[in-house]
Amino acid sequence: MQTESAMTVRDVAGYLNVDEKTVYRLAKRGELPGFKVAGSWRFKRADLDAWIDQQKQVAQNSSEGGQ
């Protein structure tokens, strides 16, 4: 069984194509699934993928509700 490496803020910023400040802001607000290790934010790719799917669902539901 291979364990998944935790992603850094820089990794996540590249993965989501956003600025690192955006990753910090979302993580601090609890809007982006992450955890701290020795004071540094870390993220699991599977958690991010689930979060992306959730965001897509929210966007789809809000666009359907406006029709």
PDB file as gemmi writes it, atoms N, CA and C in Angstrom:
CRYST1    1.000    1.000    1.000  90.00  90.00  90.00 P 1                      
ATOM      1  N   MET A   1       0.849  -1.189   0.000  1.00  0.00           N  
ATOM      2  CA  MET A   1       0.000   0.000   0.000  1.00  0.00           C  
ATOM      3  C   MET A   1       0.886   1.241   0.000  1.00  0.00           C  
ATOM      4  N   GLN A   2       0.653   2.128  -0.949  1.00  0.00           N  
ATOM      5  CA  GLN A   2       1.454   3.339  -1.048  1.00  0.00           C  
ATOM      6  C   GLN A   2       0.703   4.492  -0.386  1.00  0.00           C  
ATOM      7  N   THR A   3       1.397   5.214   0.482  1.00  0.00           N  
ATOM      8  CA  THR A   3       0.752   6.334   1.144  1.00  0.00           C  
ATOM      9  C   THR A   3       0.888   7.589   0.291  1.00  0.00           C  
ATOM     10  N   GLU A   4      -0.109   8.415   0.377  1.00  0.00           N  
ATOM     11  CA  GLU A   4      -0.154   9.659  -0.383  1.00  0.00           C  
ATOM     12  C   GLU A   4       0.594  10.744   0.379  1.00  0.00           C  
ATOM     13  N   SER A   5       1.453  11.473  -0.299  1.00  0.00           N  
ATOM     14  CA  SER A   5       2.175  12.577   0.321  1.00  0.00           C  
ATOM     15  C   SER A   5       1.240  13.759   0.504  1.00  0.00           C  
ATOM     16  N   ALA A   6       1.442  14.468   1.585  1.00  0.00           N  
ATOM     17  CA  ALA A   6       0.675  15.688   1.804  1.00  0.00           C  
ATOM     18  C   ALA A   6       1.222  16.778   0.892  1.00  0.00           C  
ATOM     19  N   MET A   7       0.324  17.605   0.394  1.00  0.00           N  
ATOM     20  CA  MET A   7       0.700  18.696  -0.499  1.00  0.00           C  
ATOM     21  C   MET A   7       0.948  19.965   0.310  1.00  0.00           C  
ATOM     22  N   THR A   8       1.883  20.777  -0.154  1.00  0.00           N  
ATOM     23  CA  THR A   8       2.165  22.063   0.480  1.00  0.00           C  
ATOM     24  C   THR A   8       1.238  23.131  -0.092  1.00  0.00           C  
ATOM     25  N   VAL A   9       1.295  24.310   0.485  1.00  0.00           N  
ATOM     26  CA  VAL A   9       0.521  25.443  -0.026  1.00  0.00           C  
ATOM     27  C   VAL A   9       0.911  25.718  -1.474  1.00  0.00           C  
ATOM     28  N   ARG A  10       2.195  25.668  -1.773  1.00  0.00           N  
ATOM     29  CA  ARG A  10       2.662  25.905  -3.140  1.00  0.00           C  
ATOM     30  C   ARG A  10       2.105  24.853  -4.103  1.00  0.00           C  
ATOM     31  N   ASP A  11       2.109  23.587  -3.659  1.00  0.00           N  
ATOM     32  CA  ASP A  11       1.557  22.505  -4.484  1.00  0.00           C  
ATOM     33  C   ASP A  11       0.084  22.756  -4.785  1.00  0.00           C  
ATOM     34  N   VAL A  12      -0.666  23.119  -3.741  1.00  0.00           N  
ATOM     35  CA  VAL A  12      -2.104  23.335  -3.888  1.00  0.00           C  
ATOM     36  C   VAL A  12      -2.374  24.541  -4.784  1.00  0.00           C  
ATOM     37  N   ALA A  13      -1.598  25.594  -4.610  1.00  0.00           N  
ATOM     38  CA  ALA A  13      -1.772  26.784  -5.449  1.00  0.00           C  
ATOM     39  C   ALA A  13      -1.585  26.419  -6.918  1.00  0.00           C  
ATOM     40  N   GLY A  14      -0.593  25.619  -7.219  1.00  0.00           N  
ATOM     41  CA  GLY A  14      -0.378  25.178  -8.592  1.00  0.00           C  
ATOM     42  C   GLY A  14      -1.482  24.260  -9.074  1.00  0.00           C  
ATOM     43  N   TYR A  15      -1.932  23.375  -8.210  1.00  0.00           N  
ATOM     44  CA  TYR A  15      -2.982  22.416  -8.566  1.00  0.00           C  
ATOM     45  C   TYR A  15      -4.298  23.128  -8.876  1.00  0.00           C  
ATOM     46  N   LEU A  16      -4.625  24.153  -8.079  1.00  0.00           N  
ATOM     47  CA  LEU A  16      -5.876  24.884  -8.261  1.00  0.00           C  
ATOM     48  C   LEU A  16      -5.719  26.105  -9.164  1.00  0.00           C  
ATOM     49  N   ASN A  17      -4.495  26.392  -9.551  1.00  0.00           N  
ATOM     50  CA  ASN A  17      -4.191  27.547 -10.398  1.00  0.00           C  
ATOM     51  C   ASN A  17      -4.647  28.859  -9.751  1.00  0.00           C  
ATOM     52  N   VAL A  18      -4.292  29.006  -8.469  1.00  0.00           N  
ATOM     53  CA  VAL A  18      -4.583  30.223  -7.719  1.00  0.00           C  
ATOM     54  C   VAL A  18      -3.308  30.682  -7.016  1.00  0.00           C  
ATOM     55  N   ASP A  19      -3.331  31.870  -6.463  1.00  0.00           N  
ATOM     56  CA  ASP A  19      -2.201  32.403  -5.720  1.00  0.00           C  
ATOM     57  C   ASP A  19      -2.076  31.695  -4.363  1.00  0.00           C  
ATOM     58  N   GLU A  20      -0.859  31.612  -3.858  1.00  0.00           N  
ATOM     59  CA  GLU A  20      -0.642  30.986  -2.552  1.00  0.00           C  
ATOM     60  C   GLU A  20      -1.421  31.701  -1.458  1.00  0.00           C  
ATOM     61  N   LYS A  21      -1.571  33.017  -1.558  1.00  0.00           N  
ATOM     62  CA  LYS A  21      -2.339  33.772  -0.560  1.00  0.00           C  
ATOM     63  C   LYS A  21      -3.783  33.310  -0.516  1.00  0.00           C  
ATOM     64  N   THR A  22      -4.321  32.948  -1.660  1.00  0.00           N  
ATOM     65  CA  THR A  22      -5.699  32.450  -1.721  1.00  0.00           C  
ATOM     66  C   THR A  22      -5.812  31.126  -0.974  1.00  0.00           C  
ATOM     67  N   VAL A  23      -4.825  30.256  -1.140  1.00  0.00           N  
ATOM     68  CA  VAL A  23      -4.826  28.969  -0.435  1.00  0.00           C  
ATOM     69  C   VAL A  23      -4.783  29.207   1.071  1.00  0.00           C  
ATOM     70  N   TYR A  24      -3.878  30.088   1.519  1.00  0.00           N  
ATOM     71  CA  TYR A  24      -3.799  30.405   2.951  1.00  0.00           C  
ATOM     72  C   TYR A  24      -5.128  30.940   3.470  1.00  0.00           C  
ATOM     73  N   ARG A  25      -5.722  31.878   2.733  1.00  0.00           N  
ATOM     74  CA  ARG A  25      -6.968  32.509   3.167  1.00  0.00           C  
ATOM     75  C   ARG A  25      -8.092  31.475   3.285  1.00  0.00           C  
ATOM     76  N   LEU A  26      -8.248  30.640   2.274  1.00  0.00           N  
ATOM     77  CA  LEU A  26      -9.305  29.624   2.298  1.00  0.00           C  
ATOM     78  C   LEU A  26      -9.074  28.602   3.410  1.00  0.00           C  
ATOM     79  N   ALA A  27      -7.831  28.210   3.613  1.00  0.00           N  
ATOM     80  CA  ALA A  27      -7.516  27.230   4.660  1.00  0.00           C  
ATOM     81  C   ALA A  27      -7.780  27.817   6.045  1.00  0.00           C  
ATOM     82  N   LYS A  28      -7.371  29.063   6.257  1.00  0.00           N  
ATOM     83  CA  LYS A  28      -7.587  29.707   7.560  1.00  0.00           C  
ATOM     84  C   LYS A  28      -9.069  29.844   7.879  1.00  0.00           C  
ATOM     85  N   ARG A  29      -9.872  30.099   6.855  1.00  0.00           N  
ATOM     86  CA  ARG A  29     -11.324  30.230   7.037  1.00  0.00           C  
ATOM     87  C   ARG A  29     -12.010  28.883   7.197  1.00  0.00           C  
ATOM     88  N   GLY A  30     -11.289  27.801   6.943  1.00  0.00           N  
ATOM     89  CA  GLY A  30     -11.879  26.476   7.022  1.00  0.00           C  
ATOM     90  C   GLY A  30     -12.654  26.112   5.769  1.00  0.00           C  
ATOM     91  N   GLU A  31     -12.482  26.888   4.705  1.00  0.00           N  
ATOM     92  CA  GLU A  31     -13.194  26.639   3.459  1.00  0.00           C  
ATOM     93  C   GLU A  31     -12.470  25.635   2.571  1.00  0.00           C  
ATOM     94  N   LEU A  32     -11.196  25.434   2.817  1.00  0.00           N  
ATOM     95  CA  LEU A  32     -10.382  24.488   2.055  1.00  0.00           C  
ATOM     96  C   LEU A  32      -9.901  23.426   3.034  1.00  0.00           C  
ATOM     97  N   PRO A  33     -10.103  22.139   2.725  1.00  0.00           N  
ATOM     98  CA  PRO A  33      -9.730  21.091   3.679  1.00  0.00           C  
ATOM     99  C   PRO A  33      -8.219  20.952   3.810  1.00  0.00           C  
ATOM    100  N   GLY A  34      -7.710  21.263   4.982  1.00  0.00           N  
ATOM    101  CA  GLY A  34      -6.276  21.150   5.219  1.00  0.00           C  
ATOM    102  C   GLY A  34      -6.005  20.932   6.693  1.00  0.00           C  
ATOM    103  N   PHE A  35      -4.749  20.759   7.015  1.00  0.00           N  
ATOM    104  CA  PHE A  35      -4.348  20.550   8.401  1.00  0.00           C  
ATOM    105  C   PHE A  35      -2.945  21.110   8.575  1.00  0.00           C  
ATOM    106  N   LYS A  36      -2.597  21.403   9.809  1.00  0.00           N  
ATOM    107  CA  LYS A  36      -1.277  21.970  10.084  1.00  0.00           C  
ATOM    108  C   LYS A  36      -0.352  20.916  10.672  1.00  0.00           C  
ATOM    109  N   VAL A  37       0.897  20.940  10.201  1.00  0.00           N  
ATOM    110  CA  VAL A  37       1.957  20.096  10.741  1.00  0.00           C  
ATOM    111  C   VAL A  37       3.087  21.034  11.122  1.00  0.00           C  
ATOM    112  N   ALA A  38       3.400  21.089  12.394  1.00  0.00           N  
ATOM    113  CA  ALA A  38       4.460  21.968  12.898  1.00  0.00           C  
ATOM    114  C   ALA A  38       4.274  23.402  12.402  1.00  0.00           C  
ATOM    115  N   GLY A  39       3.015  23.856  12.377  1.00  0.00           N  
ATOM    116  CA  GLY A  39       2.713  25.231  11.997  1.00  0.00           C  
ATOM    117  C   GLY A  39       2.588  25.492  10.508  1.00  0.00           C  
ATOM    118  N   SER A  40       2.787  24.470   9.676  1.00  0.00           N  
ATOM    119  CA  SER A  40       2.691  24.638   8.222  1.00  0.00           C  
ATOM    120  C   SER A  40       1.474  23.896   7.697  1.00  0.00           C  
ATOM    121  N   TRP A  41       0.762  24.539   6.773  1.00  0.00           N  
ATOM    122  CA  TRP A  41      -0.417  23.921   6.185  1.00  0.00           C  
ATOM    123  C   TRP A  41      -0.030  22.775   5.262  1.00  0.00           C  
ATOM    124  N   ARG A  42      -0.808  21.702   5.326  1.00  0.00           N  
ATOM    125  CA  ARG A  42      -0.656  20.553   4.437  1.00  0.00           C  
ATOM    126  C   ARG A  42      -2.048  20.114   3.992  1.00  0.00           C  
ATOM    127  N   PHE A  43      -2.100  19.483   2.826  1.00  0.00           N  
ATOM    128  CA  PHE A  43      -3.370  19.108   2.217  1.00  0.00           C  
ATOM    129  C   PHE A  43      -3.230  17.741   1.566  1.00  0.00           C  
ATOM    130  N   LYS A  44      -4.311  16.971   1.587  1.00  0.00           N  
ATOM    131  CA  LYS A  44      -4.346  15.682   0.904  1.00  0.00           C  
ATOM    132  C   LYS A  44      -5.059  15.864  -0.431  1.00  0.00           C  
ATOM    133  N   ARG A  45      -4.483  15.321  -1.486  1.00  0.00           N  
ATOM    134  CA  ARG A  45      -5.068  15.476  -2.820  1.00  0.00           C  
ATOM    135  C   ARG A  45      -6.501  14.932  -2.868  1.00  0.00           C  
ATOM    136  N   ALA A  46      -6.748  13.809  -2.202  1.00  0.00           N  
ATOM    137  CA  ALA A  46      -8.095  13.226  -2.202  1.00  0.00           C  
ATOM    138  C   ALA A  46      -9.101  14.182  -1.560  1.00  0.00           C  
ATOM    139  N   ASP A  47      -8.699  14.861  -0.488  1.00  0.00           N  
ATOM    140  CA  ASP A  47      -9.580  15.838   0.151  1.00  0.00           C  
ATOM    141  C   ASP A  47      -9.854  17.009  -0.785  1.00  0.00           C  
ATOM    142  N   LEU A  48      -8.815  17.459  -1.484  1.00  0.00           N  
ATOM    143  CA  LEU A  48      -8.989  18.567  -2.425  1.00  0.00           C  
ATOM    144  C   LEU A  48      -9.903  18.171  -3.578  1.00  0.00           C  
ATOM    145  N   ASP A  49      -9.732  16.959  -4.091  1.00  0.00           N  
ATOM    146  CA  ASP A  49     -10.581  16.494  -5.183  1.00  0.00           C  
ATOM    147  C   ASP A  49     -12.046  16.420  -4.740  1.00  0.00           C  
ATOM    148  N   ALA A  50     -12.275  15.953  -3.516  1.00  0.00           N  
ATOM    149  CA  ALA A  50     -13.639  15.902  -2.986  1.00  0.00           C  
ATOM    150  C   ALA A  50     -14.192  17.316  -2.820  1.00  0.00           C  
ATOM    151  N   TRP A  51     -13.352  18.245  -2.364  1.00  0.00           N  
ATOM    152  CA  TRP A  51     -13.760  19.637  -2.196  1.00  0.00           C  
ATOM    153  C   TRP A  51     -14.114  20.253  -3.555  1.00  0.00           C  
ATOM    154  N   ILE A  52     -13.315  19.964  -4.580  1.00  0.00           N  
ATOM    155  CA  ILE A  52     -13.591  20.470  -5.929  1.00  0.00           C  
ATOM    156  C   ILE A  52     -14.937  19.944  -6.416  1.00  0.00           C  
ATOM    157  N   ASP A  53     -15.202  18.660  -6.228  1.00  0.00           N  
ATOM    158  CA  ASP A  53     -16.480  18.075  -6.628  1.00  0.00           C  
ATOM    159  C   ASP A  53     -17.644  18.758  -5.904  1.00  0.00           C  
ATOM    160  N   GLN A  54     -17.445  19.042  -4.624  1.00  0.00           N  
ATOM    161  CA  GLN A  54     -18.477  19.722  -3.831  1.00  0.00           C  
ATOM    162  C   GLN A  54     -18.716  21.134  -4.375  1.00  0.00           C  
ATOM    163  N   GLN A  55     -17.645  21.848  -4.707  1.00  0.00           N  
ATOM    164  CA  GLN A  55     -17.784  23.203  -5.241  1.00  0.00           C  
ATOM    165  C   GLN A  55     -18.512  23.189  -6.583  1.00  0.00           C  
ATOM    166  N   LYS A  56     -18.222  22.185  -7.396  1.00  0.00           N  
ATOM    167  CA  LYS A  56     -18.912  22.069  -8.687  1.00  0.00           C  
ATOM    168  C   LYS A  56     -20.402  21.823  -8.476  1.00  0.00           C  
ATOM    169  N   GLN A  57     -20.739  20.996  -7.497  1.00  0.00           N  
ATOM    170  CA  GLN A  57     -22.140  20.695  -7.203  1.00  0.00           C  
ATOM    171  C   GLN A  57     -22.863  21.944  -6.717  1.00  0.00           C  
ATOM    172  N   VAL A  58     -22.213  22.715  -5.849  1.00  0.00           N  
ATOM    173  CA  VAL A  58     -22.810  23.950  -5.338  1.00  0.00           C  
ATOM    174  C   VAL A  58     -23.052  24.924  -6.489  1.00  0.00           C  
ATOM    175  N   ALA A  59     -22.074  25.055  -7.372  1.00  0.00           N  
ATOM    176  CA  ALA A  59     -22.210  25.961  -8.518  1.00  0.00           C  
ATOM    177  C   ALA A  59     -23.336  25.508  -9.438  1.00  0.00           C  
ATOM    178  N   GLN A  60     -23.428  24.207  -9.653  1.00  0.00           N  
ATOM    179  CA  GLN A  60     -24.480  23.670 -10.519  1.00  0.00           C  
ATOM    180  C   GLN A  60     -25.859  23.914  -9.899  1.00  0.00           C  
ATOM    181  N   ASN A  61     -25.972  23.672  -8.603  1.00  0.00           N  
ATOM    182  CA  ASN A  61     -27.256  23.862  -7.921  1.00  0.00           C  
ATOM    183  C   ASN A  61     -27.669  25.330  -7.928  1.00  0.00           C  
ATOM    184  N   SER A  62     -26.728  26.231  -7.745  1.00  0.00           N  
ATOM    185  CA  SER A  62     -27.083  27.654  -7.717  1.00  0.00           C  
ATOM    186  C   SER A  62     -27.454  28.144  -9.112  1.00  0.00           C  
ATOM    187  N   SER A  63     -26.843  27.594 -10.145  1.00  0.00           N  
ATOM    188  CA  SER A  63     -27.197  28.014 -11.505  1.00  0.00           C  
ATOM    189  C   SER A  63     -28.546  27.448 -11.915  1.00  0.00           C  
ATOM    190  N   GLU A  64     -28.864  26.269 -11.420  1.00  0.00           N  
ATOM    191  CA  GLU A  64     -30.177  25.669 -11.731  1.00  0.00           C  
ATOM    192  C   GLU A  64     -31.289  26.403 -11.003  1.00  0.00           C  
ATOM    193  N   GLY A  65     -31.008  26.873  -9.803  1.00  0.00           N  
ATOM    194  CA  GLY A  65     -32.008  27.570  -9.012  1.00  0.00           C  
ATOM    195  C   GLY A  65     -32.345  28.931  -9.584  1.00  0.00           C  
ATOM    196  N   GLY A  66     -31.424  29.517 -10.350  1.00  0.00           N  
ATOM    197  CA  GLY A  66     -31.656  30.840 -10.905  1.00  0.00           C  
ATOM    198  C   GLY A  66     -32.416  30.837 -12.213  1.00  0.00           C  
ATOM    199  N   GLN A  67     -32.747  29.662 -12.716  1.00  0.00           N  
ATOM    200  CA  GLN A  67     -33.445  29.590 -14.010  1.00  0.00           C  
ATOM    201  C   GLN A  67     -34.926  29.715 -13.863  1.00  0.00           C  
TER     202      GLN A  67                                                      
END                                                                             
